[in-house]
Amino acid sequence: MIRKRSMQLFGLLIMMWAFTVQAQEKQTFSTFEEAMSGTRPLNGNSGPTNINWINDGEAYSFTERGENGAQIIKSYNPDADEETLIFSTEGLKVPGSEDPFEYVSFQWSDDSKYLLFQTNFRPVWRRSGVSDYYYYSIEEKTLDLVAKDAQTAELSPNGKKVGYERGGNLFVFDLASKKETQLTDDAEDGFYNGRFGWAYEEEFGLAQAWEWSHDSEYIAFWQSDEREVPIFQMTDYQGTHKEWVELPYPQVGDTNPTVKIGVINVEKQSKEWMQVPLEEGYIPRIYWTAEKAKLAVMHLNRAQTHMKMYMADADNGKAQMILEEESEAWIDVFDFFAGIMHYAFFPKDAKEFFWITDKDGYAHLYRYNYEGELQNQVTNGDWEVVFVHAVDSKKKKIYYSSTEDSPLERQLYVINFNGKGKKKLTDMVGRHTIDMAPEATYFIDRYSNVNTPTKVALKNASGKTVKMLEENKGVNEALKSVAFITPELSSFTNSEGDKIDIAIYKPVGFDSNKKYPMVLDVYGGPGAQSVYNEWRASAWHQYLVHNGYVVIQVNNRGGGGYGREFEKVVYKNLGHAEAQDFAEAANHMVELGYVDASKIGIRGHSYGGYMSSFSILNHPDVFNVALVGAPVTDWRLYDSIYAERYMGLEEDNEEGYINSSSTTYAPNLKGHMYIAHSTMDENVHVQNTFQLVKGLIDNGKDHDLKIFPPGAHGVAYNYPSYILLMNNYINYLDQHLK
């Protein structure tokens, strides 16, 4: 018996030794470039790309690349389990030339018989650009130019015309007669029909400033006037005589763009202006309704605390307010981070609409008739509706994702219009990203959690899996050779009594008896969320944990998913609650015993850059290093739509603006600050960085600054500059935290 036990012990030691050797043999990343290439296979595939639902939701199209690089469009029919080749660029030339035909994007006609291709894209701002558009017949295999140098274009619902905006005016192209008709003719510099300027596009999330009516008889459009908006100039300082780029950019308190809504009767070429008073506010959304010639127009006051919904008559412009909502903080009309572009939904086949609002403390769906009378609250509870995927008016069901299981998860539900019959359609714990047919026939479910790489499944409207599209078995194979670190999901209670969720990445070979340097990787902006129960293979995080750092992310107050009180506590006081949560998260990690309190850094970009600078200056005894990328440093320098949404009007909150400026606290710097910015950042102007730098110099505070002249808001402008930026960050951390 003794000999047998000795052999068992010997065998166990051999197994432990073998496991240790195997772990030691797994690759660790000694450079950031190694981390980039090494994590690429760990992210896996996301399944079919560029999904478009066609044939009334009974099939979907997707894209892939041929062996020779050709762009290929295929369709898949779930009932027949059949793929069909729709289109390929192989051997195809641009009509009238010998240049190979390539496209950037495409859209389907409603009858799924034609494609409209966007080509030769030349970017303007984040979402917009100038392109050439070609029309393709699937049956005849013909490709024809429709519009050159148009900023937006769209097929009419009946498939007979293409509308587009070019040079600030609207046009239609009749596909049968091949005739172009100009619908507006009064555009000039700073004055556009059917086009937004920078501020509207950036902060209300839309690039196309016009909409076809469901019956293809009308086009509703924004007329934008930026002629009185102050001009911002920027240059990359290249050449002997530098060139300046100019754009109208309203900062806090400046004259804003003015807009009004027009409707064109396409056949008659007549125009009516909708009688919705602007009152120095905004019109962020319009919606064609199920009633012929009726357009819903949403209005916000300048402070974005008062929403009015109007119902306007396209034929005479008369408008009547049907719904009004006021709030003590801002009112959201879309969610950039969730990717949902609308909080109002007008089914085209039912005379009612839905509106997402947090007026009861959490974002929920409410149902109204066209008189603005509340029919019922559709969803309720201490959780949030974050996305509406489909509204099925025939079956009176609405499909949505929510945080009901956890703010760290996204699960799909269906519920009846009357608020009854709620059913959960996804089951695996984690984050589900849904792509559903508008007709609610099928949906593609991309899902994962911190321990499970992404899986992709095609499911029917009841949630039953029809076909697995991607299981990412290759990720599990790649994990055998890489010392990959998954995060631990944890939480702590802050000093205000709020539960704060965090993700903790521990270094390779973690020893709880050691003290490690730590980096907080933050964003922190209103409505954003950093921590999810999802699979994520970040080269930045993996490099740091492979080189002896603890990394954490924090779902701070001000973020989305946790309800109105949690998110809107930052109203008129940006920076303070977020920085407090970051500092208390750092202290919580120190209390766990394995983080060195004298070696804590914080890194962020954009709003995250604001937060990294604000945090080290407001909590100088907590943070020793701040990596600050493209930061806002004073909200008075940022665009009016965003800044006033969260900080209020300056005349009502001057002290708040001062107290929310990083530059105000420049005298407090004790540690080390590295700042990176581009002079060609049209979003967060380098003026922010220069004012912070002056504040630091005025107070004798040393810091490190790197300017990337050609870059935009991302700072880096090509692969070498990106590697340089990341290596600068790494070297700075190593210099001051190790």
ZAMARGU-4260 file (C-alpha; in steps of 0.2 Angstrom, whole numbers, plus 5000, padded with zeros to 4 digits):
<rodrens>
0) 5000/5000/5000 | 5014/5012/5004 | 5023/5008/4988 | 5006/5011/4978 | 5003/5028/4986
5) 5021/5033/4983 | 5019/5028/4964 | 5003/5038/4964 | 5012/5053/4972 | 5026/5051/4959
10) 5013/5051/4945 | 5005/5066/4951 | 5021/5076/4952 | 5025/5071/4935 | 5008/5077/4929
15) 5011/5094/4938 | 5028/5095/4931 | 5022/5092/4913 | 5008/5105/4915 | 5020/5118/4922
20) 5032/5115/4907 | 5017/5116/4895 | 5012/5132/4903 | 5029/5139/4902 | 5030/5134/4883
25) 5015/5144/4879 | 5019/5160/4870 | 5020/5177/4879 | 5022/5193/4870 | 5038/5203/4872
30) 5033/5217/4860 | 5016/5225/4856 | 5018/5219/4838 | 5019/5202/4844 | 5003/5204/4854
35) 4994/5211/4839 | 4998/5196/4828 | 4996/5184/4842 | 4979/5190/4847 | 4972/5190/4830
40) 4968/5172/4829 | 4961/5173/4847 | 4947/5185/4842 | 4940/5172/4830 | 4928/5175/4816
45) 4911/5184/4818 | 4902/5174/4805 | 4894/5180/4789 | 4899/5198/4785 | 4888/5213/4779
50) 4872/5205/4782 | 4857/5211/4772 | 4840/5203/4775 | 4831/5200/4758 | 4815/5192/4750
55) 4804/5198/4764 | 4816/5191/4778 | 4816/5173/4770 | 4834/5175/4766 | 4850/5185/4769
60) 4864/5191/4758 | 4882/5191/4764 | 4899/5195/4757 | 4916/5186/4755 | 4932/5188/4745
65) 4937/5176/4731 | 4954/5168/4730 | 4959/5182/4718 | 4952/5196/4729 | 4936/5198/4720
70) 4921/5205/4730 | 4907/5192/4731 | 4889/5194/4736 | 4880/5178/4740 | 4863/5174/4748
75) 4857/5160/4760 | 4840/5153/4761 | 4837/5144/4777 | 4822/5134/4772 | 4831/5127/4757
80) 4848/5127/4766 | 4855/5134/4750 | 4868/5147/4745 | 4867/5157/4729 | 4880/5168/4720
85) 4872/5185/4717 | 4887/5196/4711 | 4905/5195/4709 | 4918/5209/4704 | 4929/5196/4695
90) 4933/5203/4678 | 4921/5217/4680 | 4926/5234/4674 | 4920/5252/4678 | 4908/5256/4664
95) 4916/5266/4651 | 4934/5262/4657 | 4947/5248/4660 | 4948/5251/4678 | 4942/5236/4689
100) 4925/5238/4698 | 4926/5239/4717 | 4913/5245/4729 | 4913/5251/4747 | 4895/5246/4751
105) 4878/5242/4743 | 4860/5242/4746 | 4846/5231/4740 | 4829/5237/4732 | 4814/5232/4742
110) 4810/5218/4729 | 4827/5211/4731 | 4830/5212/4712 | 4842/5226/4711 | 4858/5233/4720
115) 4864/5251/4722 | 4883/5251/4724 | 4893/5265/4732 | 4910/5266/4724 | 4925/5278/4724
120) 4922/5284/4742 | 4931/5299/4747 | 4929/5302/4766 | 4923/5319/4773 | 4919/5316/4792
125) 4916/5301/4803 | 4901/5294/4793 | 4900/5304/4777 | 4910/5305/4761 | 4908/5308/4742
130) 4905/5293/4731 | 4899/5287/4714 | 4884/5276/4713 | 4880/5262/4701 | 4864/5252/4698
135) 4865/5233/4695 | 4851/5222/4689 | 4853/5205/4696 | 4842/5197/4682 | 4850/5206/4667
140) 4868/5208/4675 | 4869/5226/4669 | 4879/5239/4678 | 4875/5258/4675 | 4881/5274/4683
145) 4867/5283/4692 | 4876/5298/4701 | 4894/5304/4702 | 4901/5314/4717 | 4885/5311/4728
150) 4887/5312/4747 | 4872/5300/4750 | 4860/5290/4738 | 4846/5278/4741 | 4834/5268/4731
155) 4815/5273/4732 | 4805/5260/4740 | 4796/5256/4724 | 4813/5253/4715 | 4809/5266/4701
160) 4820/5280/4706 | 4837/5284/4715 | 4837/5299/4726 | 4854/5308/4730 | 4862/5323/4737
165) 4876/5332/4728 | 4884/5348/4731 | 4871/5353/4744 | 4856/5350/4733 | 4844/5335/4730
170) 4841/5325/4714 | 4832/5310/4708 | 4836/5298/4694 | 4822/5289/4685 | 4829/5272/4681
175) 4817/5269/4667 | 4820/5285/4657 | 4838/5287/4663 | 4834/5305/4667 | 4840/5316/4681
180) 4829/5329/4690 | 4836/5342/4701 | 4824/5345/4716 | 4833/5360/4725 | 4844/5373/4718
185) 4849/5385/4732 | 4864/5377/4740 | 4879/5387/4744 | 4894/5386/4756 | 4887/5382/4773
190) 4870/5380/4766 | 4864/5363/4761 | 4848/5353/4757 | 4848/5335/4762 | 4865/5336/4770
195) 4871/5339/4788 | 4886/5349/4794 | 4899/5342/4806 | 4891/5344/4822 | 4874/5337/4817
200) 4882/5322/4809 | 4894/5319/4824 | 4882/5321/4838 | 4865/5315/4832 | 4873/5300/4823
205) 4866/5302/4805 | 4875/5305/4788 | 4859/5306/4777 | 4849/5321/4779 | 4834/5316/4769
210) 4821/5301/4769 | 4810/5293/4755 | 4792/5291/4760 | 4785/5273/4761 | 4775/5276/4745
215) 4790/5284/4736 | 4780/5300/4732 | 4789/5311/4744 | 4806/5316/4750 | 4808/5324/4767
220) 4824/5333/4771 | 4834/5344/4782 | 4839/5361/4776 | 4855/5366/4786 | 4862/5383/4787
225) 4879/5384/4795 | 4884/5401/4788 | 4884/5410/4805 | 4893/5396/4814 | 4911/5400/4819
230) 4924/5393/4808 | 4938/5381/4815 | 4954/5379/4806 | 4967/5366/4806 | 4983/5361/4797
235) 4996/5347/4797 | 5010/5360/4794 | 5016/5351/4778 | 5024/5360/4763 | 5032/5377/4763
240) 5016/5386/4764 | 5004/5376/4775 | 4986/5373/4770 | 4972/5376/4782 | 4956/5365/4782
245) 4941/5375/4788 | 4924/5369/4795 | 4910/5377/4804 | 4911/5370/4822 | 4900/5377/4835
250) 4908/5377/4853 | 4898/5379/4869 | 4888/5395/4868 | 4891/5398/4850 | 4879/5401/4836
255) 4872/5384/4831 | 4867/5377/4814 | 4849/5381/4810 | 4838/5368/4802 | 4821/5366/4795
260) 4812/5352/4787 | 4805/5352/4770 | 4795/5339/4760 | 4796/5338/4741 | 4782/5330/4731
265) 4794/5321/4718 | 4781/5320/4704 | 4775/5338/4706 | 4792/5344/4711 | 4783/5355/4724
270) 4790/5359/4741 | 4782/5362/4758 | 4791/5368/4774 | 4785/5359/4790 | 4779/5372/4802
275) 4789/5366/4817 | 4797/5380/4827 | 4815/5378/4829 | 4817/5390/4844 | 4836/5389/4844
280) 4834/5370/4847 | 4837/5355/4836 | 4827/5343/4825 | 4837/5327/4827 | 4825/5315/4819
285) 4811/5313/4807 | 4800/5298/4803 | 4787/5294/4790 | 4772/5286/4797 | 4759/5273/4792
290) 4747/5287/4787 | 4749/5294/4769 | 4759/5311/4769 | 4761/5311/4788 | 4778/5315/4794
295) 4783/5314/4813 | 4796/5327/4817 | 4806/5327/4834 | 4812/5343/4842 | 4824/5346/4856
300) 4827/5362/4865 | 4845/5368/4865 | 4849/5361/4882 | 4841/5344/4876 | 4830/5342/4891
305) 4813/5345/4883 | 4807/5334/4868 | 4792/5338/4858 | 4785/5326/4844 | 4775/5334/4830
310) 4764/5326/4817 | 4766/5336/4801 | 4756/5336/4785 | 4768/5334/4770 | 4755/5343/4758
315) 4753/5359/4767 | 4766/5359/4781 | 4754/5361/4796 | 4761/5353/4811 | 4753/5348/4828
320) 4762/5343/4844 | 4757/5326/4849 | 4769/5321/4863 | 4780/5331/4875 | 4793/5325/4888
325) 4804/5336/4900 | 4818/5330/4910 | 4829/5336/4924 | 4844/5330/4914 | 4847/5326/4895
330) 4835/5316/4884 | 4843/5303/4873 | 4836/5300/4855 | 4849/5287/4851 | 4863/5277/4858
335) 4880/5278/4849 | 4888/5265/4860 | 4874/5252/4859 | 4873/5255/4840 | 4854/5259/4840
340) 4851/5275/4830 | 4833/5278/4835 | 4823/5278/4851 | 4807/5281/4842 | 4799/5268/4831
345) 4785/5271/4818 | 4779/5254/4810 | 4775/5257/4792 | 4759/5247/4793 | 4751/5252/4810
350) 4745/5269/4816 | 4755/5269/4832 | 4773/5272/4838 | 4785/5267/4852 | 4797/5278/4862
355) 4811/5273/4873 | 4813/5284/4888 | 4820/5282/4906 | 4807/5293/4914 | 4803/5279/4926
360) 4821/5277/4931 | 4826/5264/4918 | 4825/5265/4899 | 4809/5256/4894 | 4797/5255/4879
365) 4781/5265/4879 | 4767/5264/4866 | 4757/5278/4859 | 4744/5282/4846 | 4745/5296/4833
370) 4736/5308/4845 | 4751/5305/4857 | 4740/5296/4870 | 4749/5283/4880 | 4742/5266/4876
375) 4753/5256/4888 | 4770/5254/4895 | 4777/5239/4886 | 4792/5235/4897 | 4796/5238/4915
380) 4808/5233/4929 | 4824/5238/4936 | 4834/5235/4920 | 4835/5243/4903 | 4830/5241/4885
385) 4845/5244/4875 | 4840/5239/4857 | 4825/5236/4847 | 4828/5224/4833 | 4811/5222/4825
390) 4793/5228/4827 | 4780/5215/4820 | 4764/5224/4818 | 4755/5209/4811 | 4758/5198/4826
395) 4759/5214/4837 | 4776/5209/4844 | 4792/5218/4847 | 4809/5211/4849 | 4822/5219/4860
400) 4839/5217/4869 | 4840/5221/4887 | 4850/5221/4903 | 4837/5211/4913 | 4849/5196/4917
405) 4863/5208/4921 | 4871/5225/4915 | 4886/5214/4909 | 4875/5204/4898 | 4863/5207/4883
410) 4849/5195/4880 | 4835/5195/4867 | 4817/5195/4872 | 4800/5196/4863 | 4785/5204/4870
415) 4767/5208/4864 | 4763/5226/4861 | 4752/5226/4876 | 4766/5222/4888 | 4761/5204/4890
420) 4768/5187/4885 | 4787/5192/4887 | 4799/5178/4882 | 4817/5176/4882 | 4824/5170/4866
425) 4843/5168/4870 | 4850/5157/4883 | 4869/5156/4885 | 4875/5168/4899 | 4885/5182/4891
430) 4883/5196/4878 | 4872/5192/4863 | 4873/5204/4847 | 4858/5202/4837 | 4855/5205/4818
435) 4836/5202/4815 | 4826/5202/4799 | 4815/5217/4799 | 4800/5205/4796 | 4806/5195/4812
440) 4807/5179/4803 | 4825/5175/4808 | 4840/5182/4817 | 4859/5180/4818 | 4865/5178/4836
445) 4883/5182/4839 | 4887/5177/4857 | 4901/5174/4869 | 4906/5176/4887 | 4923/5179/4896
450) 4926/5160/4895 | 4918/5156/4879 | 4924/5162/4862 | 4911/5170/4850 | 4899/5158/4842
455) 4887/5163/4828 | 4870/5155/4825 | 4856/5157/4813 | 4839/5156/4823 | 4821/5157/4820
460) 4809/5170/4828 | 4806/5158/4842 | 4825/5157/4846 | 4827/5139/4840 | 4844/5137/4831
465) 4842/5133/4813 | 4861/5132/4808 | 4877/5135/4817 | 4887/5148/4806 | 4903/5149/4816
470) 4909/5139/4832 | 4927/5146/4831 | 4935/5130/4835 | 4951/5137/4829 | 4952/5149/4844
475) 4952/5135/4856 | 4966/5127/4845 | 4976/5144/4846 | 4974/5145/4865 | 4984/5130/4867
480) 5000/5139/4861 | 4997/5157/4869 | 4997/5161/4888 | 4980/5170/4886 | 4973/5179/4901
485) 4954/5180/4903 | 4947/5193/4914 | 4939/5190/4931 | 4922/5199/4933 | 4921/5207/4950
490) 4914/5222/4959 | 4915/5233/4974 | 4904/5245/4983 | 4910/5263/4981 | 4908/5277/4995
495) 4891/5282/4988 | 4884/5265/4990 | 4884/5260/4972 | 4889/5243/4966 | 4904/5246/4953
500) 4907/5231/4941 | 4925/5229/4936 | 4935/5217/4925 | 4952/5211/4932 | 4966/5205/4921
505) 4980/5197/4931 | 4998/5195/4924 | 5005/5178/4918 | 5012/5168/4932 | 5002/5178/4945
510) 5008/5176/4963 | 4996/5183/4976 | 5011/5186/4987 | 5019/5198/4975 | 5015/5217/4972
515) 5011/5222/4954 | 5010/5238/4945 | 4993/5241/4938 | 4985/5250/4923 | 4967/5256/4923
520) 4961/5256/4905 | 4946/5268/4904 | 4934/5278/4893 | 4920/5283/4905 | 4909/5294/4895
525) 4890/5296/4897 | 4881/5280/4892 | 4897/5270/4888 | 4901/5254/4896 | 4918/5246/4897
530) 4915/5229/4906 | 4904/5215/4898 | 4903/5197/4900 | 4910/5194/4883 | 4925/5186/4874
535) 4938/5199/4871 | 4956/5197/4865 | 4964/5214/4866 | 4982/5216/4861 | 4985/5230/4873
540) 4978/5220/4888 | 4987/5204/4883 | 5003/5213/4881 | 5002/5221/4898 | 4998/5206/4908
545) 5012/5196/4898 | 5024/5209/4905 | 5020/5210/4923 | 5005/5222/4924 | 4988/5220/4932
550) 4975/5228/4921 | 4957/5233/4926 | 4942/5241/4917 | 4928/5249/4927 | 4909/5252/4923
555) 4909/5269/4932 | 4895/5280/4936 | 4889/5290/4921 | 4889/5274/4911 | 4875/5265/4902
560) 4865/5250/4907 | 4862/5253/4926 | 4848/5265/4925 | 4844/5284/4925 | 4851/5288/4943
565) 4868/5279/4940 | 4870/5287/4923 | 4864/5305/4925 | 4872/5308/4941 | 4886/5316/4931
570) 4874/5329/4923 | 4882/5347/4924 | 4897/5340/4933 | 4907/5329/4921 | 4923/5320/4927
575) 4920/5320/4946 | 4910/5304/4949 | 4919/5295/4935 | 4936/5299/4943 | 4930/5295/4960
580) 4925/5278/4954 | 4942/5275/4945 | 4951/5281/4961 | 4941/5270/4972 | 4943/5255/4960
585) 4962/5257/4962 | 4961/5258/4981 | 4950/5242/4981 | 4963/5233/4971 | 4977/5239/4983
590) 4966/5232/4997 | 4966/5215/4988 | 4985/5214/4992 | 4993/5211/4976 | 4994/5229/4968
595) 5008/5241/4973 | 4999/5257/4978 | 5014/5267/4972 | 5013/5260/4954 | 4996/5264/4947
600) 4993/5271/4930 | 4978/5276/4920 | 4976/5277/4901 | 4962/5283/4890 | 4958/5291/4873
605) 4946/5305/4868 | 4933/5305/4883 | 4945/5292/4891 | 4959/5305/4888 | 4949/5318/4897
610) 4946/5305/4911 | 4965/5300/4913 | 4970/5318/4914 | 4956/5323/4926 | 4959/5308/4937
615) 4978/5310/4940 | 4975/5329/4943 | 4960/5326/4955 | 4967/5310/4964 | 4986/5314/4963
620) 4989/5302/4978 | 4981/5287/4969 | 4988/5288/4951 | 5006/5289/4947 | 5005/5289/4928
625) 4992/5295/4916 | 4993/5291/4897 | 4982/5305/4889 | 4976/5303/4871 | 4967/5316/4862
630) 4959/5324/4877 | 4945/5336/4880 | 4952/5347/4894 | 4939/5360/4895 | 4921/5357/4889
635) 4919/5375/4883 | 4931/5370/4869 | 4921/5355/4863 | 4906/5356/4851 | 4890/5363/4858
640) 4878/5349/4855 | 4888/5336/4865 | 4895/5347/4878 | 4878/5356/4882 | 4869/5340/4882
645) 4879/5334/4897 | 4884/5350/4905 | 4869/5361/4902 | 4870/5379/4895 | 4886/5389/4900
650) 4875/5403/4907 | 4866/5391/4918 | 4882/5382/4924 | 4898/5392/4922 | 4905/5386/4938
655) 4901/5368/4933 | 4911/5370/4917 | 4926/5377/4927 | 4925/5363/4939 | 4924/5350/4925
660) 4940/5356/4916 | 4956/5346/4918 | 4966/5362/4916 | 4958/5369/4932 | 4967/5356/4942
665) 4984/5358/4933 | 4993/5363/4949 | 4989/5346/4957 | 5000/5336/4946 | 5012/5325/4956
670) 5015/5310/4945 | 5019/5308/4926 | 5008/5313/4912 | 5011/5309/4894 | 4999/5318/4881
675) 4997/5313/4863 | 4987/5323/4851 | 4985/5327/4832 | 4984/5345/4825 | 4972/5338/4812
680) 4959/5332/4825 | 4943/5340/4819 | 4933/5332/4833 | 4943/5336/4849 | 4954/5351/4844
685) 4972/5351/4849 | 4968/5368/4857 | 4962/5357/4872 | 4979/5349/4874 | 4989/5366/4872
690) 4978/5374/4885 | 4981/5360/4898 | 5000/5361/4893 | 5000/5379/4897 | 4992/5376/4913
695) 5005/5364/4918 | 5019/5375/4913 | 5012/5390/4922 | 5013/5379/4938 | 5030/5372/4934
700) 5023/5355/4931 | 5034/5344/4920 | 5025/5333/4907 | 5028/5324/4891 | 5020/5329/4875
705) 5020/5321/4857 | 5011/5329/4843 | 5006/5319/4827 | 5003/5333/4814 | 4994/5322/4800
710) 4983/5311/4812 | 4965/5314/4815 | 4956/5310/4831 | 4964/5293/4832 | 4981/5302/4834
715) 4991/5289/4824 | 4988/5290/4805 | 4996/5274/4798 | 5003/5258/4805 | 5021/5264/4809
720) 5014/5279/4819 | 5002/5268/4828 | 5016/5256/4833 | 5026/5271/4839 | 5012/5278/4849
725) 5008/5261/4858 | 5027/5259/4861 | 5028/5276/4868 | 5014/5272/4880 | 5023/5255/4885
730) 5040/5263/4888 | 5032/5277/4898 | 5023/5264/4909 | 5039/5254/4911 | 5050/5269/4915
735) 5038/5276/4929 | 5029/5260/4936 | 5043/5247/4936
</rodrens>
